[in-house]
Amino acid sequence: MAAITINVSTVKPLGDRVFVKISESEEKTAGGLFLPDSAKEKPQLGEVVAVGPGKRNDDGSHCTPEVKVGDKVLYSKYAGTDIKLGGDDYVLLSEKDILASVA
């Protein structure tokens, strides 16, 4: 069986899925205390890397996604599927799990 090399540019989400690069979690608290890895919370902020064509309507057309590549988004805490590619963390989630676009 041949090995498959996957990188970010080869990932193309299907339907209303969005591929997001997870932002780094905070290393220290507001008071200046450094957090160990076991005490860090799962980040909920990331940058959109790839977007699918959109959800398919009853007539077969696609509903255009509200987010685009490069947008910073806030998503649900336990949403999507976590993926690790080349040392970076990503999450593949449905567009409905995105809560807000962050400026």
Backbone as a chain_set.jsonl record, in Angstrom:
{"seq": "MAAITINVSTVKPLGDRVFVKISESEEKTAGGLFLPDSAKEKPQLGEVVAVGPGKRNDDGSHCTPEVKVGDKVLYSKYAGTDIKLGGDDYVLLSEKDILASVA", "coords": {"N": [[0.846, -1.175, 0.0], [0.578, 2.209, -0.813], [2.023, 5.093, 0.676], [0.365, 8.025, 1.801], [0.782, 11.441, 1.496], [-0.265, 14.104, 3.346], [-0.987, 17.502, 3.331], [-1.713, 20.895, 4.284], [-2.563, 22.286, 1.997], [-3.682, 20.315, 0.415], [-6.057, 19.6, 1.563], [-9.463, 19.693, 1.157], [-12.401, 20.798, 2.188], [-15.691, 19.311, 2.327], [-19.116, 19.96, 1.411], [-20.738, 21.896, 3.877], [-18.513, 22.226, 5.46], [-15.698, 23.507, 7.331], [-12.266, 24.225, 7.459], [-10.075, 24.858, 9.977], [-7.297, 26.54, 11.356], [-6.031, 26.153, 14.502], [-5.639, 28.625, 16.99], [-2.856, 29.434, 19.094], [-2.892, 28.424, 22.517], [-3.206, 30.244, 25.602], [-0.21, 30.911, 27.351], [0.261, 31.898, 29.858], [-1.429, 33.187, 32.793], [-3.612, 36.049, 33.404], [-2.569, 37.192, 35.635], [0.086, 36.59, 35.473], [1.054, 34.038, 35.954], [2.52, 31.026, 34.838], [1.09, 28.482, 32.849], [0.824, 24.947, 33.087], [0.82, 22.347, 30.528], [-1.26, 20.549, 31.067], [-3.158, 22.081, 32.357], [-4.159, 23.884, 30.595], [-6.841, 25.224, 28.666], [-8.857, 24.009, 25.944], [-8.381, 25.735, 22.955], [-10.655, 28.11, 21.407], [-10.528, 29.699, 19.269], [-9.605, 30.512, 15.966], [-8.075, 30.476, 12.641], [-9.527, 30.537, 9.456], [-8.701, 28.178, 7.055], [-9.486, 26.67, 4.851], [-12.508, 26.354, 2.948], [-15.554, 24.659, 2.366], [-17.805, 24.065, -0.47], [-20.333, 24.798, 0.387], [-23.564, 24.306, 1.97], [-25.897, 22.079, 0.502], [-28.852, 22.992, -1.138], [-32.431, 22.193, -1.368], [-33.057, 22.277, -4.067], [-30.714, 21.589, -5.277], [-28.734, 23.487, -5.57], [-25.92, 25.313, -4.174], [-25.631, 26.765, -0.949], [-24.066, 29.688, -0.214], [-21.181, 29.84, 1.86], [-20.776, 31.698, 4.95], [-18.313, 32.429, 5.897], [-14.882, 33.038, 4.927], [-11.693, 32.127, 3.51], [-9.012, 33.002, 5.599], [-10.44, 34.452, 7.483], [-10.83, 35.162, 10.955], [-12.165, 33.174, 13.442], [-14.538, 32.314, 16.023], [-15.35, 29.39, 17.623], [-17.505, 26.634, 18.682], [-16.774, 24.96, 21.751], [-16.434, 22.08, 21.931], [-16.661, 21.251, 19.316], [-16.39, 19.739, 16.042], [-13.646, 17.916, 14.403], [-10.522, 17.154, 15.595], [-7.351, 17.672, 14.099], [-3.985, 16.942, 13.383], [-1.412, 18.293, 11.602], [1.756, 18.274, 10.394], [2.884, 19.364, 12.79], [1.231, 21.484, 13.456], [-1.963, 22.37, 14.812], [-5.269, 21.647, 13.8], [-8.795, 22.031, 13.139], [-11.614, 20.428, 11.846], [-14.691, 21.458, 11.05], [-18.292, 21.888, 11.082], [-20.06, 24.501, 9.417], [-22.136, 25.526, 10.956], [-21.206, 25.296, 13.545], [-19.592, 27.429, 13.983], [-19.401, 30.293, 15.862], [-18.939, 33.069, 15.785], [-17.45, 35.717, 13.84], [-14.293, 37.123, 14.175], [-12.851, 40.276, 14.452]], "CA": [[0.0, 0.0, 0.0], [1.361, 3.435, -0.927], [1.814, 6.088, 1.727], [-0.232, 9.266, 1.325], [1.251, 12.628, 2.199], [-1.324, 15.108, 3.452], [-0.621, 18.798, 3.878], [-2.856, 21.804, 4.361], [-3.038, 22.674, 0.664], [-4.414, 19.214, -0.21], [-7.32, 19.388, 2.27], [-10.584, 20.448, 0.594], [-13.614, 20.409, 2.91], [-16.884, 19.026, 1.55], [-20.365, 20.505, 1.941], [-20.631, 23.124, 4.665], [-17.396, 22.06, 6.391], [-14.682, 24.556, 7.353], [-10.991, 23.753, 8.001], [-9.593, 25.984, 10.763], [-6.037, 26.395, 12.102], [-6.286, 26.553, 15.876], [-4.703, 29.581, 17.565], [-2.13, 28.939, 20.264], [-3.539, 28.709, 23.793], [-2.455, 31.148, 26.463], [0.862, 30.293, 28.12], [0.21, 32.346, 31.246], [-2.669, 33.833, 33.208], [-3.57, 37.517, 33.448], [-1.728, 37.556, 36.782], [1.478, 36.312, 35.159], [1.437, 32.668, 36.282], [2.63, 30.155, 33.677], [0.216, 27.317, 32.94], [1.326, 23.698, 32.499], [-0.018, 21.855, 29.428], [-2.443, 19.855, 31.585], [-4.123, 23.05, 32.882], [-4.627, 24.761, 29.517], [-8.126, 24.878, 28.063], [-8.85, 23.872, 24.488], [-8.689, 27.027, 22.337], [-11.877, 28.199, 20.632], [-10.281, 30.736, 18.285], [-8.73, 30.039, 14.91], [-8.119, 31.13, 11.337], [-10.07, 29.676, 8.406], [-7.688, 27.805, 6.072], [-10.201, 26.202, 3.661], [-13.964, 26.341, 3.104], [-16.253, 23.829, 1.387], [-18.673, 24.808, -1.395], [-21.56, 25.226, 1.063], [-24.629, 23.317, 2.138], [-26.711, 21.909, -0.711], [-30.278, 23.273, -0.964], [-33.332, 21.184, -1.911], [-33.04, 22.314, -5.535], [-29.407, 21.15, -5.746], [-27.754, 24.578, -5.566], [-25.166, 25.453, -2.925], [-25.797, 27.97, -0.145], [-22.717, 30.231, -0.038], [-20.752, 29.948, 3.259], [-20.633, 33.061, 5.455], [-16.909, 32.696, 6.196], [-13.969, 32.83, 3.81], [-10.313, 31.842, 3.903], [-8.352, 34.144, 6.224], [-11.248, 34.982, 8.579], [-10.611, 34.663, 12.307], [-13.477, 32.759, 13.924], [-14.741, 31.736, 17.349], [-16.201, 28.216, 17.396], [-17.94, 25.897, 19.868], [-15.667, 24.329, 22.463], [-16.253, 20.654, 21.639], [-17.113, 21.029, 17.95], [-15.468, 19.323, 15.004], [-12.666, 16.845, 14.514], [-9.164, 17.678, 15.728], [-6.395, 17.098, 13.162], [-2.633, 17.46, 13.542], [-0.657, 18.204, 10.357], [3.06, 18.93, 10.416], [3.171, 20.093, 14.021], [0.187, 22.468, 13.721], [-3.263, 21.799, 15.15], [-6.392, 22.126, 13.004], [-10.085, 21.426, 13.442], [-12.534, 20.386, 10.72], [-16.001, 21.576, 11.673], [-19.412, 22.325, 10.277], [-20.225, 25.959, 9.496], [-23.076, 25.867, 12.027], [-20.496, 25.315, 14.812], [-18.899, 28.707, 14.111], [-20.266, 31.193, 16.633], [-18.738, 34.48, 15.422], [-16.252, 36.125, 13.127], [-13.587, 38.052, 15.052], [-12.079, 41.267, 13.687]], "C": [[0.889, 1.234, 0.0], [1.017, 4.396, 0.21], [1.27, 7.369, 1.104], [0.294, 10.414, 2.165], [0.145, 13.67, 2.171], [-0.723, 16.386, 4.007], [-1.836, 19.713, 3.764], [-3.411, 22.139, 2.984], [-3.821, 21.555, -0.034], [-5.753, 18.934, 0.461], [-8.383, 20.296, 1.658], [-11.85, 19.974, 1.287], [-14.798, 20.206, 1.965], [-18.104, 19.664, 2.214], [-20.166, 21.801, 2.681], [-19.525, 23.035, 5.715], [-16.38, 23.19, 6.224], [-13.443, 23.987, 8.041], [-10.308, 24.942, 8.661], [-8.275, 25.639, 11.444], [-6.271, 26.971, 13.489], [-5.21, 27.523, 16.346], [-4.051, 28.974, 18.796], [-2.881, 29.312, 21.539], [-2.613, 29.574, 24.637], [-1.428, 30.378, 27.29], [0.826, 30.703, 29.593], [-1.096, 33.07, 31.519], [-2.505, 35.342, 33.177], [-2.682, 37.998, 34.588], [-0.255, 37.239, 36.575], [1.945, 34.906, 35.492], [1.471, 31.826, 35.004], [1.807, 28.896, 33.894], [0.904, 26.08, 32.374], [0.354, 23.219, 31.422], [-1.308, 21.21, 29.92], [-3.518, 20.825, 32.078], [-4.688, 23.966, 31.799], [-5.965, 24.267, 28.982], [-7.972, 24.773, 26.557], [-9.216, 25.227, 23.878], [-9.968, 26.968, 21.508], [-11.748, 29.233, 19.522], [-9.33, 30.2, 17.231], [-8.908, 30.825, 13.628], [-8.582, 30.125, 10.281], [-8.999, 29.458, 7.337], [-8.346, 27.359, 4.761], [-11.693, 26.118, 3.971], [-14.558, 25.468, 2.012], [-17.179, 24.676, 0.52], [-19.966, 25.301, -0.758], [-22.583, 24.111, 1.118], [-25.484, 23.275, 0.874], [-28.185, 22.139, -0.365], [-31.113, 22.16, -1.581], [-33.316, 21.138, -3.437], [-31.679, 21.937, -6.124], [-28.346, 22.239, -5.771], [-27.053, 24.638, -4.207], [-25.483, 26.78, -2.256], [-24.386, 28.482, 0.179], [-22.364, 30.341, 1.439], [-20.549, 31.408, 3.672], [-19.188, 33.415, 5.768], [-16.065, 32.43, 4.954], [-12.572, 32.585, 4.359], [-9.676, 33.121, 4.446], [-9.139, 34.758, 7.365], [-10.812, 34.369, 9.903], [-11.987, 34.381, 12.885], [-13.407, 32.205, 15.346], [-15.717, 30.59, 17.157], [-16.513, 27.516, 18.713], [-16.797, 25.08, 20.447], [-15.411, 22.88, 22.051], [-16.696, 20.295, 20.229], [-16.0, 20.468, 17.077], [-14.552, 18.169, 15.345], [-11.275, 17.453, 14.54], [-8.219, 16.925, 14.803], [-5.045, 17.752, 13.392], [-1.881, 17.216, 12.236], [0.65, 18.968, 10.507], [3.337, 19.757, 11.644], [2.151, 21.17, 14.361], [-1.127, 21.751, 13.993], [-4.356, 22.471, 14.332], [-7.663, 21.477, 13.522], [-10.944, 21.526, 12.181], [-13.93, 20.389, 11.313], [-17.052, 22.053, 10.692], [-19.581, 23.832, 10.454], [-21.168, 26.363, 10.625], [-22.407, 25.913, 13.4], [-19.665, 26.584, 15.002], [-19.855, 29.702, 14.75], [-20.158, 32.64, 16.171], [-17.48, 34.646, 14.605], [-15.604, 37.203, 13.983], [-12.727, 38.977, 14.211], [-10.664, 41.397, 14.204]], "O": [[1.863, 1.289, 0.75], [-0.132, 4.49, 0.641], [1.672, 7.75, 0.005], [0.258, 10.366, 3.394], [-0.323, 14.068, 1.104], [-0.033, 16.366, 5.027], [-2.863, 19.329, 3.206], [-4.626, 22.262, 2.828], [-4.552, 21.827, -0.986], [-6.517, 18.103, -0.031], [-8.229, 21.517, 1.639], [-12.331, 18.874, 1.013], [-14.888, 20.857, 0.924], [-18.121, 19.879, 3.426], [-19.503, 22.711, 2.183], [-19.597, 23.7, 6.748], [-16.219, 23.751, 5.141], [-13.551, 23.342, 9.084], [-9.993, 25.927, 7.992], [-8.144, 24.57, 12.041], [-6.661, 28.129, 13.635], [-4.019, 27.29, 16.136], [-4.625, 28.108, 19.456], [-3.444, 30.403, 21.629], [-1.404, 29.627, 24.415], [-1.732, 29.329, 27.857], [1.29, 29.969, 30.465], [-1.783, 33.51, 30.597], [-1.409, 35.856, 32.954], [-2.107, 39.085, 34.517], [0.572, 37.584, 37.418], [3.127, 34.603, 35.328], [0.557, 31.903, 34.183], [1.82, 28.312, 34.977], [1.503, 26.144, 31.3], [-0.804, 23.635, 31.402], [-2.342, 21.312, 29.259], [-4.678, 20.433, 32.206], [-5.605, 24.742, 32.066], [-6.199, 23.064, 28.858], [-7.072, 25.371, 25.967], [-10.239, 25.81, 24.235], [-10.326, 25.918, 20.973], [-12.743, 29.605, 18.901], [-8.361, 29.513, 17.555], [-9.757, 31.71, 13.527], [-8.085, 29.0, 10.224], [-8.457, 30.414, 6.783], [-7.825, 27.637, 3.681], [-12.091, 25.847, 5.104], [-14.121, 25.525, 0.862], [-17.32, 25.876, 0.753], [-20.633, 26.161, -1.334], [-22.481, 23.109, 0.411], [-25.757, 24.306, 0.259], [-28.703, 21.551, 0.584], [-30.572, 21.276, -2.246], [-33.536, 20.082, -4.032], [-31.509, 21.962, -7.343], [-27.169, 21.942, -5.975], [-27.537, 24.082, -3.22], [-25.592, 27.806, -2.927], [-23.599, 27.761, 0.792], [-23.155, 30.88, 2.213], [-20.194, 32.25, 2.847], [-18.864, 34.596, 5.895], [-16.473, 31.698, 4.051], [-12.311, 32.814, 5.54], [-9.782, 34.186, 3.838], [-8.575, 35.517, 8.152], [-10.465, 33.189, 9.961], [-12.875, 35.232, 12.833], [-12.377, 31.705, 15.799], [-16.794, 30.782, 16.594], [-15.87, 27.771, 19.732], [-15.952, 24.571, 19.712], [-14.258, 22.502, 21.844], [-17.069, 19.15, 19.972], [-14.818, 20.692, 17.338], [-14.653, 17.54, 16.398], [-10.889, 18.179, 13.624], [-8.265, 15.698, 14.722], [-4.96, 18.966, 13.576], [-1.728, 16.072, 11.809], [0.643, 20.18, 10.723], [3.992, 20.793, 11.532], [2.199, 21.723, 15.459], [-1.374, 20.663, 13.472], [-4.38, 23.693, 14.184], [-7.612, 20.49, 14.256], [-10.996, 22.572, 11.533], [-14.321, 19.444, 11.998], [-16.738, 22.555, 9.613], [-19.28, 24.374, 11.517], [-21.012, 27.442, 11.196], [-22.961, 26.498, 14.331], [-19.094, 26.791, 16.073], [-20.96, 29.931, 14.26], [-21.153, 33.365, 16.161], [-16.564, 33.826, 14.666], [-16.29, 38.103, 14.467], [-11.964, 38.523, 13.358], [-9.883, 42.186, 13.672]]}, "num_chains": 1, "name": "protein.A"}
